[in-house]
Amino acid sequence: MGYLEGLQEYLDQFYQLSVFDEALNSKRPWEFHLHDHRIVTAKILENLKYDIRLNAEGSGEEVVPKIHVKFLCQEEMAGSVKPFLKVNKEVQQLALKPIFSPSKRNHIKNKSLFPLMKERQVVFLTLLEGDIMRGIIAGFTRYEITLHLKGGTPVTVLRHSIYDMRDKKGRCFLKSFQETHRDWERSPLYKETSPEA
């Protein structure tokens, strides 16, 4: 049974982290891109299990379900993010809603993300409402993928909001494709025998 060198250690260190905790602890405003093309600049007041309680500029407090968050970035980075956001009109016209059932979401395996991150490969993430962003994977956790856009600007995408992920050649990295094609086995990080063997 093969394995990816360094993956388990990475997961042990980072997998349970949350960008919502980071935003809460920063005590600074972040820009939240929500479903229905809504953008809110707010500070997180409380990180609940399924929701975040925000204090939004100009409209006060509100509770937002995490499933409605597509991606977020620090407010001071928002101006650098906007020029790099594109739209896939075909996906946008599907009018997809948040996918509440985890089993029906468009999963990307950690085994796919880790080599892409380590090899600094450019990926294209398409979200359920058609948003497209191009960047290098800077990190990932159980619920999030952080991309560095051109210039190194960080954006954190919620994994539940993903429609598709491809590389520059158009290769798909969704679990549904990779379960068969197993691109991670072509990575230099892939070792044929388990470290316990």
N, C-alpha and C positions, 0 to 999 in steps of 0.2 A: 504494500500500500504506500503510494508516494505522498509527499508533502511539500509545502512551500516553505523554504528556509526563512525564518523570521516572522512568519504570519502569526503563530500562536503567541509569541512574545508581544507582538504589536497589539493583538486583541486583548491580552491580559492587561496592558497598560492603558489603552485608549477606548475600548469598545463600549464601556458604560458611561462615558462622558456625554454631556448634553450642552449644545449651544445655548439652550434656554437658561441653564445655570450660569453659563459664561455671561450672557446678556444681563441676567439678574444681578450678578455680582459686580458687573461693571458700573452699575448705577447710572448708565448713560443711555441716551436714546438710540434705538436701532430702527432701521427701515424694514418693515415686514411686508412682503408681497403675498397677498392672500388670494384665494379663489374668487371668481367673479371679477378679476382684474382690479382688485382693491389694494391700494398701497397705504399703509399706516405707519407714521413715525411715532414711536412710543417707547417708554421705559417699561420693562417688565417689573411688576410689583410682586408677583407670586408665580412660581412654577408648580402647577398642580399636575396630577397624574395624566389627565387627558386634555387639559386646557392651560392657557396662560392668561393671567390677569394683567392687563395693560393699563397704563396711564397715557392716553394718546394726546398728542399736541392738538389743542383746539376743541377736543370733544370729550375729554375726561376719561373716566375709567370704563373699561369693558372687558368681558371675558370672551376669549377667542378659542374655539376648539383647535387643538394642534393639527388635526387632520385638514384644516382649512389653510394652514401655512404652507406655501410653496417653497419660498426661500427667504433669507434675510441677510442683512449685512449691517455693519456699524454705520450710523447716520453720516459720519464724516466721509465714508467711502462711497455713499450712494451716488454721488455725482460722477464718480469714476466707473461705476457699474453700468449705468444707463446706456452709454454709447455701445456697449458690447452685447446688449440684449437684442436678439432677433426673434422673429415669429415664423413658425411653420403654419402657413394658412390652412393647409389640408387638415392638420391636427386640430387647429383652432375651430374649424367648422364642424368637427365631431361633437363639440359642446360637451366634453367629458366633465363629469363631476368628481369630487373626491371619492376614492374607493375605500369604503369603510371596512370591508372584509380583508384582513391581511392575506388570506390565501388567493385573493383575486388581483392583488397588486402586481406591478411589473418589477419583479425582484432582480437584483444584481448580486451575485454571489461574492462573498468576501474574497474567495479564491481568484475571482476576476479582477476585483478592485486593487488588491495588494500588488500584483506585478505591474499593473498600469501606473500605480502611484510610484513604485520604486524605480521604474524605467522612465518616469516623467513623460509618458506618452500623452499627446493631445487627444482629448475626447470631446464629443459633442453630446450634451445632455438635452433631451427634449422633454418638456414637462406636459402634464395632462391638458393644459390650456394652450399648448403650442409654443410656449416660451422656449427659446433655444439659447444655450450659452456654451461657449467654447473655452476650454481651459485645461489645466493640468491638475490632477487630483492631489491635493495637499494633505488630505487625511479623511478618515471615515470612522463612524461609530455605528452603533446598532441602528440608529434611526436617521443618520445624516451622512452627507458627503460634502466635504469642503473643496471647492475649486478655487484655484488661482487663475483669474482671468488675465488677459494681456496686461503687462505691467505689474503683475503680482497682486492685483486687487482680490482679496478673499471674499467669497460668497458661500454661504452654507445652504445647501439644498436638502430638503426633507425627502428621504427615500420613498415615502408614500406618494409623493407628487410626481414621480418619474413615469414617463411614457416610454422612453427609449434612450439607449446610450450606445454610441458608435465611435470608432476611431476615424482617422483621416481617410482611410481606405473604404469606409462604410461598413466595417465589420461590426456585427451586433454583439453586445455583451450582456444582454438580458439572460436570465437563468434559463428561460424556455429554449434559447438557442445554444447556450453554452453547456447545458447538461449533456448534449450530444457531441459538440465540437471541442470542448475542454481545452481552450486556448492556453490556460494556465500551465498545462503540461509542456508547452513549448518554451516557457520562461526559463532563463538560466537559474532562477531561484528554485525550480522544481527538482526535487531529489526523489529517486526511484524507491528508496527504502525509508521506512519510518525511523526517526531518531532513536526510538526505543529498541529497534531491531539489533 
